[in-house]
Amino acid sequence: MHFFNPATIMKLVEVVKTDLTNEQTTNIIIELAKQMNKTPVICKDSPGFIVNRVARPFILNLYDW
């Protein structure tokens, strides 16, 4: 699980799933996040976090001189 800062306020939680993660483990983590009133998002194990990967092209475009 990856919590965004500040974790007490931010609702989004990444649930990182690898090829070795079994489905039951993923489901338990998703339910745990929901019990914590968080919004779980499943992502593959890769460098960076979802928000960074999604926002990077947008941010780079803003600074495209």
N, C-alpha and C positions, 0 to 999 in steps of 0.2 A: 504494500500500500504506500502511496505517496500522497501526503497531505500538503495542500498549498498554504502558504503563510498569509495571514495569521490563521492557524488551523482552527482556532475557536470560532472564527467568523466565516471563513471560506467553506462553501458547501461541496466543492468538487474534490473527489478522491480518485486517483488513478489506481486501478488494480492491474498490476503488471503480470502478464501471463506469458510463460515461456513454453517451449515444446515439451518440457519436462513437468509442467504443472498439471496435476490431474484436475478433472472437472469438479470434483467434490470440494477440493481446496478453494478453487475459484468461487464456487457458490457460497461457501462459508464466509469468505472475505466480503463478497457482495452483500450478504445479509448483515454482517457485522457493520459495514459502512452505513447501511440503511437504518439500523438500530441507533446509530450515532447521528441520525438526521443528516447524513451526507448523501451526495449524488455520486454513486460509483460509475466510473467509465473504464471499460476493459481496454487495455492497450498491449501491444507486443513489447517485448523486451528490446529496447533500442536506445541509442544515446539520446539524451535530452528528454524532456517531458512533453506531453501532448500540447499544452498551451504554448510552449516555446516553439515547437515545430510548426504549429498552425500560425502563430503570430509572426514568426521570423520573416516570411515573404512580405507581409504587410508592412512591418517595420522597416525592412530594407527598402521597400518602395517609397516610403516617406522620406528617406534620406538619399534618394537617387538624385544626385545633383546633375 
